[in-house]
């Protein structure tokens, strides 16, 4: 039985292929009305995209817009791998982690 590679073990080309595959699966799930499957495939694509980015491009103390959530901003406290830990501005005030692929500069 072949072990599935972790995203952290994949090359950029493998990650891009994985993202394309997940987006295609998400599209098919959406067409079939499989809401949960769609959400899982979208999340997997977002995670794979995070591994294509350089975490050092994201700075603690900086504020970033959250992709897919208009008007939502996230302040990074610290980074751990490809996750930014911090708080949503005007949110519930609870610490959370977001893949860096969901953050964009304003």
C-alpha positions, -999 to +999 in steps of 0.1 A: +000+000+000+015+033-011+016+060+016+000+094+006+026+122+006+021+150+031+018+185+015+051+194+033+069+166+014+056+176-021+074+197-047+058+229-060+048+210-091+031+182-071+013+208-050+000+226-081-013+193-094-029+185-061-046+219-060-059+214-095-072+180-086-089+192-054-105+222-073-118+198-099-133+175-073-148+205-055-164+216-088-179+182-094-192+179-058-208+213-061-225+203-093-238+172-076-251+191-046-226+174-022-221+204+001-199+186+026-176+171+000-173+205-017-162+221+016-136+194+022-121+197-012-120+235-010-103+233+024-077+208+011-069+231-019-064+260+005-041+239+027-020+228-004-018+265-015-004+274+019+026+252+012+034+272-020+038+304+000+068+316+021+057+320+058+084+347+062+064+369+039+038+372+067+047+393+097+035+391+133+017+423+143+006+429+107-031+429+097-043+410+066-076+407+048-092+372+049-098+357+015-134+347+010-146+368+039-152+404+027-146+430+054-129+405+077-093+413+089-069+391+108-040+403+130-011+378+133+004+371+167+028+344+156+034+319+128+038+281+132+046+264+099+021+275+073-004+287+099-009+322+112-021+324+148-040+355+159-073+372+161-100+384+137-105+421+141-141+428+153-144+391+159-152+372+191-116+378+204-107+341+204-073+330+191-074+310+160-051+297+133-056+303+096-036+289+067-014+317+053-030+311+019-062+327+033-044+360+041-039+388+017-023+422+022-047+451+022 
